[in-house]
Amino acid sequence: MVNGRPVQGDPVSILGQLPANAIEKVEWISSPSAQYDSEGKAGIINITTIKGAADGMFLQVNSRIGLPSIQNYENAESQKRFGGDFNLNYVKDKWDISFGGSYQRNDQSGRRVGNVITYIGDTETHFPSNGERSIDEVNYSGRFTLGFTPDSKNNFNLGFYAGVRDRVRTADILYFDNHRVINGQRTAPFQYFNANDQNRRGDFVLGSLDYTHTFASNSKLSSSFLYEYTLLGGPTINRNLGFPELGLVYQDEYNTNDNPLNGIRWNLDYTFKPLSIGQLQTGYQFRYLNHVGDFVYERRNIETGKFELVPEFSSEVNLSRLIHAGYLQLDNSIKKWSYGVGVRLEVMNRDFELKDKSNSLDTLYQYDYIRPFFSGNLSYKAKEDLTWKLNFSQRVERETTFKMNPFPEREHSETLEQGDPNVLPEFINQLEGGMIKTWKDNSFYATAYFTQVKNLVNRVNTVYNDSILNRIYSNVGTGQSVGLEMGSELFFTEKWKGFFGGNVYHYSIKGDFDNRPVNQSAWVYSFNWNTTYSFTPTLSSQFSFNYLSRRVTAQGEDSRFYQPSLNVKKSFLDGRLNLNFLWQNIDLGLLKSNEQRITTLRPRDFFTTTNYIYEVDMLILNLSYTLNGSKNRSKFIKSEFGEKEF
């Protein structure tokens, strides 16, 4: 959230619009109360910007350029990384006006190395592969907000946000040793080249209107309305070609979609005047999503050269999801104790209509619930520098239209990707308890927790034929985590500080998929370390290292993953001009940074393993200039629906 408003966008993009000197504080809410939207597995991060009191103007201009790739992985094209953005905020008397614009090009090189084995009867089919997996991405957008405060009791805010996000994933893969093993006898190898381009584009426009009124009794009424339109689409092109004779076409397929999305969110919240029992809040939220799509799958007739519809892979979809929610929240403090209890009641109706183009039949999948989401928190301030806490929350993770559409897309030569129209939302229960200890500028925290996810959704596979797997997003059972997280921020000297945090937990999945049991468990750990050193008041550096261990999934495991990075910052002109040098995914050919292997299997059915090797040693320069007549108080709106679908 930004300034208490829920967002669904990419955190990197959100932070990219917020200059560091505009941020007042960052709150992590691991167990949100009933007043917050119930959606989201891991809780809430709320970024609060500084509110200026004086009239004036704030202007910041940022530019960004990436140096040529050190490791290109023999990709066909060189990567481009550059961009710029500006943020203008002007405050005069009762008016508050903000403009913002951004253009970002962010390509990444990469490679994909994999192997798949299918088992059908007495025949094993092997198809190992190796090739390019790169991403070209362009984002550009514009924002405008208008705030009006006629008096101390009333405030209006009008906002608009529009832009385009265009992303192309290229997977040019050589299947270099395709062969079968029949009754122990290996057949002669066969090789071919798979050229696969997947384009995703989202054109969006949002508008919002907010109003807040404060009564003489200090009670408060606020209303927020948001409308969003997003046009999602983009083709996937899949061609199987001869090798080294690339002019020989074995298969040429084209699947595309146009799926516009309309979303509405309206909130009405009331905060009562302070009562003897504490602070009481109540509210109502209305959310409506309509997402339609026309998914067309075509295959070229090699003899005629014309593309022909593949009706069994083509469909029309219409998702309608309506949510009514009301909440009641009570918070209070008594001496050293603080507590909060709340309940959020949601009524959801989901209609998912499919039209099969192979037989023109319409199928309607309906799902609804009336469900309370309880939350509670209790804290005890034993000393000025020691606090104990206990929290409980219930949340939900709703699936996107993409994960519900059962008609496949040719993700790779070896993969048909599809959803499950009967997929259920994930329901999350979380209990945590811990402590926070501070001394001088240092701090330490420890939190023990238990998390349960019902209707857990995983990416799972089945065999479509001897050389193609179905990749499906579906419910696989219940996931549970029991663990301990600890972290400490320490100031070693006036110029040197560091943070180290670690998390270790036991994770298990129990359930079933495709009439087979799922029973996986393992210990998982992660740690985050960063250290900052200020050489002079205008020159500083920060090194960070994030590590996540291997984790089990319903059918296999994801390998460890880590990312080291270094940032050096130099300030000029009394801090108005800042130059940042960023070295992302440090590797130097010595590590395996930004690399992850995903493996799934079912005995005597299939085995697949893929190592995704993403770009390392990325060097980026950022230059930022700030004209600061007052503090930035821009409150730009964010995508509520389309960003998640993208």
N, C-alpha and C positions, 0 to 999 in steps of 0.2 A: 504494500500500500504506500501511496505518497500522500502525505497530509491526511491520513485516515481514510483515503478513498481506495477501494479495491481495484486492482489492475490485473490483467492477465498476460501482459507482454513479457518479452524477453528481458530478464534483469539487466543484461549488459546494455541493451538499448535504453532502458529506463535510467540507469546510472549515467549513461552518456549524455543525457539531457540535463543533468544536475551538476553544476559546478561545485567543487568541494567546499568553497567558501559560502555556498548557499545553504548548506546542510546544518541544521541545529543539532539533531540527534538521530540515531538509528536504534530502533527498538526491535528486539526479537521476542515474539510472543509464541512460545511453543505450545501453549494450551489456551487458545483464544476463548473469550467469553461469548455468551449467547448473542450479544449485539452484533457480532461479526458474522459475515457470510460463512456458512458451514462447510464450504467447499475447500479442498486442499488437504493433502496428507500430512504435511510437515509443519503446519502452523503458518505464522504470518511474520513478515518483516515490514515494519512501518518506518518510512523515512520522512522526517519532519523538516521542512525548510524554514529558514529564518524569516520572520515577519518584520519588515521594516516599519518604523513608526513615522519617519519623516518623509516628506515629499522628495522626489528626485528620480534619477534615471540609473538603471543598471544595464550595462551592455557587456556581453562576453562573446568573443569570436574564437573558435577553435579550428585548427587545421591538423590534418593527420596524413602522414605518408609512410608507407612501408618500403623498406629496402628490398632489393631483389632477393628471391628465395635462395637460401644456401643449399637446401635439399629440395630438388624438383621431382625426384622419384621417376624421372624419365616421362613426365607428363607431356602431352602433346603441345600444350600452350603454357606460357609463363603466367605467373600469378600477379594480379594487380591489387594493391591495397592503398587506398587513399580516401580522403573525405574531408568534409568541413561542416560546421554547424554554427549557428548564432542564436543568441537568446537576448531579447530586448525587453526590459520591463520598465514602465514609466508610471509613477504614482503622482497624482496631483489632486489635492483636496479629497473629494469623495470618489475619485475614479482611479482604477487600477487596470492598466492595459499591458498585455504581454504578447509578443510575437516570437516565433521560433521557426527555424528551418534547418533541415539536415540533409546531406547527401553522403552516403557511405558506400564504398566499393570494398568488399572484403573477401578475396579469393583464398582458397587453401589447397595446396597440393596434397597428394596422398596416394596410398597404395593399398591394395587388397589382396591377401594371399589366403587361399582356402582349399578345402577338400570336402567332397561329399561322397558318401557310399550309401547306396540303397540295396535292400535285400528283398528279392521277390522269388519265392520258391528256392530253387537250387542255384540261383544266379545272383552274383554280386556285381553291381555297376559302380565303377569308380570314375569320378571326373574332377581331378585336381585343377586349380586355376591360379592365375597370377596376372595382375594388371593394374591399370590406373583407377583410382577412385578419388576424384577431385571435386571441389565445389567452387562455383562462381556465384557470387551473391551481390546484389545491388539493392540498397534501400534508400528511398528519399521521401521526405514528408514535410508538411508545414503545419504549424499550430497557431491558434489565436485564442486568447481569453480576454474577457472584459468583466471587471468587477466594479460594482457600484454599492457604496455604503451611504445611504441617505442620512442616517443618524446612527446613534450608538446601539439601537435596538434591532436594526434590519441590515441584511447583507444579501446582495444578489451576485451570482456569477454565471456568465455565459461562456461556453467554450466550444471550439471546433478543432478538429484534427483530421487530416486527410493525407494519404500517401500511397506508395507502392512498395511492395517487397517482392523481389524477383530472384529466384534461386534455381540454379541448374546443377544437378549432380551428374557427373560423367563417370561411368564405369565401363571402361574398355578393357575387357578381360580375355586373356588367352587360356582356353581349356586345352592343355598341352599333352595330356596323357589319358584320354578317355579309353577305358577298356572294361571288359567284363571278365569275371572269373566264374566259370561254369563247371560245377563239380570238381573244383580245384584246378581247372585248366584255364590259363590266361589267354584271352584273345589278342589279336594284333591291335596296337594303339591307333587312335584316331584323334585328330586335333582340329579345332576350329576357333574362330575369333568372334567374341560377342561384343557388339557395340551397343551400349545402352545409355541413353540420356533421359533423365527425369527432370522435367521443368515444373516448378511450383511458383505460381504467381498469385499475389493477393492485392487487389485494389480496394481501398477502404476509405470510408468517410464516417466521422462520428460527430455528434452534437450533444451537448449537455446543458442543463439549466439547474442551478442550485439556489436555494433560498433558506435563510436562517433568520428566525425572530426570537429575541430574548425578551421575556416578560418582566414586569416590574418585580415579581416575586423571585426572579433569577431562574425560573423554569425556562426551558428552551424548546422550540419547535423547529425542526429542520426537514427540508424536502430536497430530494435529488432525483433528476430524471435524465436518462441517457438513452439515445438511439444510435444504433450502429448498422451500417450496411457494408458488407464485404463481398466482393466477387472473387471467389477462389477458382482456380483452374490450372490448366497446364498439361501438356501431353507427356507421355512416356513413349519413347521410341526404342524398340528392341529389334536388333538385326543379328542373325547368326550367319557368319560369313566364312568362307574358306580361308585356310592359312597354309602357306603364305600367299595364296591367290585370293586376295581380298575382294576381287571382282566377282567371285563365285558366291551367289546368294542362296543359302539354304532356307532361311525364314526371315520375313520382314513383317513386323507387327507394329501397330500404332494404336495406343489407347489414350483417350483424352476425356476431359470433363469440364463442364461449366456448372458451378454450383454456388449460386448466390445465397447469402446469409443475411437475415434480418433479425436484429436482437433489440429488445427493450428491457431496461431495468429502471424501476421506480422505488425509491425509499421514502418512508415517512417515519421520523423518529421524534420522540418526546422525552425530555429529561425533566423530571419533577423537581420542584424546589427541595432543598435539603430537608429531610425528614428525621425524626428521632431514631428510626431504625436504619438510617443510612441513605445513600444515593440510589434512587430508583429510576430505571430507564425502561421504556417500552417502545416498540416500533413494528412496522410492517414493511415487507419487501415483496414486490411483484417482478418476476422475471419471465420473459417470453422469448423463445428462440424458434425461428422457422428456417430450416435449411433444406433446400431442394437441390437436386443435381441430376444431370444427364450424363451417364457414363457410357462411352462408346468404345468398343474394342474391335479393331479391324485387322485383318491379315491379308497381305498381298498375294494374289494369285500369281504364282511364278510364271505360268504359261501366258496369261493375258496381260500381266503387269498391273492390273487394277486391284485396288483394295476392296475387300469384301467384308461385310459385317459378320462378326462372330457372335451370334445372338445369345449363346449360353454364358458369355462373359460380359454382356452388355445389360444395362439396367437404368431405370429411373428411380430416384429415391426422394422421399419427402419426410423429413423429421420435424415434428412439432413437439416442443417441450415447454410446459407451463408449470411455474412454481409460485405458490403463495407461501409466505413465511411470516410468522409473527414471533416476537421474543419478549421476555421479561427478564431484567437483570437487576440485582441488588448488590451494592458494594458498601462496605462499612469498615471503619477502623475503631478499635477500642484499646487505648493505651498502646501496648507493644504488638497487639494482634491486628491483622488486616484479613478480611475475607470477602469473597464474592461468590454468589450462587446465581445460576441462570438456567433458563430453558428456552430453546428455540423450536417451535413446532412448524414443520414443513409439510406441505401438501404438494406432491409432484405428480404430473401426468405426462407420459411420454408415448406418443404415437409415431411409429416408424413404418412407413408404407413403401413397399417395393413393387416395381413393375418389371416383370421378367420379359425381356424382348424376344426370348425364344418361343414363348407361348402366349404372350400378352396377358398373362394372369397377374392380378394384383393380390399381394399378401400384406396384411396389416399385423404388425407386432406391437402389442400394447403392454405397457408396464406403468404402474402407479404405486404410490405409497403415501401413507399419513404417518409421520414419524417424528418423535421428539428427539432433540439433541441436547443432552444435559452437559453442563460445565460447572466447575467449581474450583476455587483456589483459596488457600489458607497460608498465611505467612506469619512468622514470629520473629521480631527483631530482638534477639537476645541481648545484643550490645549494639553500640553505634556502628561497629565495623563487622557485625556478624548477623546474618539473616538466614532463617530456615524456611523452606517453602514446601508445599504439597499442592499438586494440581491434577485435575481430571478434565478431559474433554472428549467429545464425540464429534466426528466429522465425516464427510462424504467426498468421494472422488467420482464424478460423472464422466462417462466415456464420450469421446468425440464421435461425430458421424462417420469419420474414416474407419474407426474401430468397430463400427456396427454394420458397414456395407459388406455383404457376403460375396459380392461379385468381384473377381480377382483382377489385379493389375500385375503386369509382367515386370516385376522388380529387377530381376536378372534372368539370364537364360535358365538358371536352375531354380528360380523362385517365382511362385504366384502368391502375391500378398493380398490378404482379404481380412474382413472383420467377421463378427458374430452378431447377427441381428437380435439374439436373445441375451446379449451380454448384460450383466447386472452391475449397478454402481458398487463401488467398493465402500464399505462402511468401516470407519476407523474408531477404535477405543484406545485412549492413551492415559496412563497413570504415571506420574513422575513425582519424585521427591528429592530434595537436595538442599545445598547450602551455598551461600556466597560470603566470602571473607575478603575484607579490604584492609590494607595498612599503607599509610601514606598514599602514594600514587599507584601502588601495586594492588592486584586482585587475584583471587583464586575462587573457582567454582567447581562443584561436583554435583552431578545429577544421576540418580538411578531411575530407570524407566522400564515400563512394560507397554508394548504396543501390539494391538491385534487388528489385522485387516481381514474382514470377511469379504467373500467374493473377489479375492485377489485376482487381478488381471495380469497375465504373462503372455509373452510372444512364444507360441508353440508351433510345432511342425507336424505334418502328416505327409505321407507319400502320395503324390498325384500320379506319377508314372515312374519308370525306372531312371529318368534323368531330371525330374522336376519335383520339388517339394512344395506343398502348400504351407505358407506362413500365415498363421491365424492369431488374432488377438482375442483371447477368451478367458473366462473365469476358470481357475484351476483349484480353488479351495480356500483355505484360511492360512494367512501368514502371521507369524508371531515373532516378536523381537524382545529379548530381555537383555538389558545392558547397562553400562556405566559410562558416562561422559565426564571428562574433567578438562579444565583449562586454566591457564594462569598468564596474566600480563605482568611483566617485571621491568622495572626501570633500573638497569645496571649502573648507568651513570646519567648525568644530565643530557648527554648526547646520544645515548644508546639505550634502546628498549627492545623488548622481544615478547612474542606471544607463542605459547605452545598449547595445543589442544589435542586430546586423544579420545577416541570412542571405541569401545569394544563391546560386542553383543553376540548373543546366540540367536541365529535366525533359522526358522523352520517353516516349511510349506507342507501342509497335509490336505489332501483332497483327491480329485480325480479329473481326468480329461480323456475324452474319446474312449470311454469305457475301460480305462486303465488307471490304476491307483497312482497318486503322486505323493511321495514321501521323501522330502529332501531336508537336510539340516547341516549347518556348519557354523563355526565361529568366524566372525567378520570383525575387522578392525580398520580404523582410519586415523590419520593424524594430520594436523595442519600446523605449520611452523612458519613464522615470519619474524624478521628482525629489521629494525630501522636504525640507521646511524646518521646523525647530522654532523657533517664535517665543519660546516660554517652555518650561520643563520640563513644563508641563501642556497646551500648545496647539501642535499641529502640523498640517501640511497635506501632501498628496501629490497630484501631478498625473501622470497616465499617458496614453500614446498608443500604441496598437497598430495597425500597418498591414500588410496583406497585399496584394500586387499581383495582377493578373489571372493566371489559371492555365488551361492547356489541359486539356480532358477528351477522352474518346474521340471525341465527336461535336461538340465546340464549345469553349466556354470559360466560366469563371466570372469575373466582374469583380472589380475591387479591392474591398477591404472594410476599414474602419477604425473604431476606437472610442476617442474621448478621454473621460477621466473625471477627476473631482476629488473628493478626500476630505479633510474637515476633522475633526480629533479634539480633543475637550476632556475632560480628566480632572479628577475631583473626589474628595474624601475619600481622599487619598493613593493614588489610582489604583484604588480599589475601584468607583467609579462613572465610566462612560465614555459620552460622547455623541458620536456620529458623524453627520456630515452628508455624504451621498453624492450626487453629481451625475453620473449615468451617461449615456453617449452624448451628450456635449455637441455641440450643433448650432447653436442660436440662429437657425435659419432661414438660416444663411450657408453651411453645409457640407452634405455628404451622408453623415453618420455613420450607421452601423448599417443600411446599404442595400447590396444586392447584386443584380446582374443575372446570370441564368443563361441561356445561349444554346446551343442544339443545332440541327444541321441535317444533311441529306443532300441533295445537289443533285438537283433534279427529283423529290424524294420528299416532304420536309417541311422547314419552318423554324419554329422556335419560340423566343421570347425572353420572359422574365418578369423584371420588376424587383420584388424583394421589399423593401418599405420598412417597417422595423421601428421601434418607438417610440424617440424621442429625447428628450433633456432630461428624464430621469426623476429626480425628487428624492425621496430616501429618508432618514428619520431612524432611527437605531438607538440604543437605550439599553441599557446592560449594567451589571449590578451583580454584584460578586463578593464572597462571604464566604469568605475563604481562610485556613482553619486549617492547611492543608498544600497541597502542590502537587497539581494534578489528575493522576490516573493512570488515568482511565477508559479501557477498551479495548473499545469497542462493536464488534459485528460488523456486516458489510455484506453486501449482496446479491451473490451469486456468479453467478447465472444470470438471474433475472427482470428485473433492471434493464437488462441489455443487450438483452433481447428487447423491453422497453417502448420 
